[in-house]
Amino acid sequence: MKKNIKDLDYKEVTALINELGEKEYRAKQLFIWLYEKKITCFSEMTNFSKELRSRFDEMFVVSPLVLEDRQISGIDGTEKFLFRTLDNHFIESVLIRSDGNDEGRLTICISSQVGCPMGCKFCETAKIGFKRNLSTGEILDQICHVRRITGLSNNNIVFMGMGEPFMNYDNVLKAADIMNYTFGFHLSVRKITISTCGIMPAIERFIDEKRPYNMALSLNDTEPEKRLIFMPVEKKYPFKSIASMLNNKFPVSRNRLTIEYIMRKDNISTEDARRLKKMFKYARIKLNLIPLNSGNHELPIPDKSEIEAFVNELEIMNVPVTIRKSMGSDISGACGQLSGKKYKLNNSSREQQC
Ligand code: SAH
């Protein structure tokens, strides 16, 4: 079977180029073809010899994902893309346009796994169960497709789609490094955020390896017993241990750590606000409050005045807070709504492969 060229980083491509007896500058050229020009066939690489192009074609596939469907939100222009992998699994990515608060921000929310093993009760992806990790190339190809199809260049990436990125650490971090190359997407490290439900050893590894990307922790509760009801990961990696590790290790000079917190009716009391403040005494955090999106759950959604009271409490205690806007909910593209389901098979949205 052919390998996926997008699984390779710069070092690996350079070794390949040397093996093929070509000059080293070809490596950078290849990355530019793949990620800047977003080619779909090696034959498009017109500054490579015909022989070299057909060598690549014999050895590699350019694109490990096929676009199956594209939906656009009538409310806010958010776009959801359904992709099929070469072994016939389905994954989704979401393009989120800037809103009034976030001038000029264009975010692609990407998936890191087919399904998810973590079993969070409020999340649609969890219901699929876990199929497999995505390869580095499959992670990167989501961005190639979205950019090519829309003609837009995103300046922000969040690993908040399907899957738990820190259960696929190596492929995710390799993809983030490739996103950062100047010859390719050239995305700033500050604009790449990896979100985790709290895989403690991977968080420690991420910090110890001094990875420069933003990290977001999905906390969602301030009491262990309650969190355990919604997030089974709490059993193996209790958030209190994670918080004390972060208080010890999360260096002051780093970007602030984002704490994601889904607001339910029963987790936004004054006590919750106080516990949040106390929990992260030494780690610099910013709190991102997420309105609970609907799905296959019956969890109670708080009303506006309850949310305002919670935000007010946090602000008095000087905890930096932002509220995430739910985008793309009419196309099931908001947080926790991705299921990789084929809602319809719209042949016209399928792309031609070469
Ligand atoms: N597995 C990773 C990334 C995917 S989920 C993680 O857990 O962080 C991305 C974010 O969406 C998480 O913060 C998660 O808590 C949130 N989320 C999941 N289901 C949701 C729902 N129904 N409503 C609002 N946010 C949800």
Boltz pocket constraint, residues with backbone or C-beta under 6 A from the ligand:
constraints:
  - pocket:
      binder: B
      contacts: [[A, 122], [A, 123], [A, 124], [A, 159], [A, 160], [A, 161], [A, 162], [A, 163], [A, 164], [A, 165], [A, 195], [A, 196], [A, 197], [A, 198], [A, 216], [A, 217], [A, 218], [A, 220], [A, 260], [A, 261], [A, 262], [A, 290], [A, 291], [A, 292], [A, 293], [A, 294], [A, 295], [A, 335], [A, 336], [A, 337]]
      max_distance: 6.0
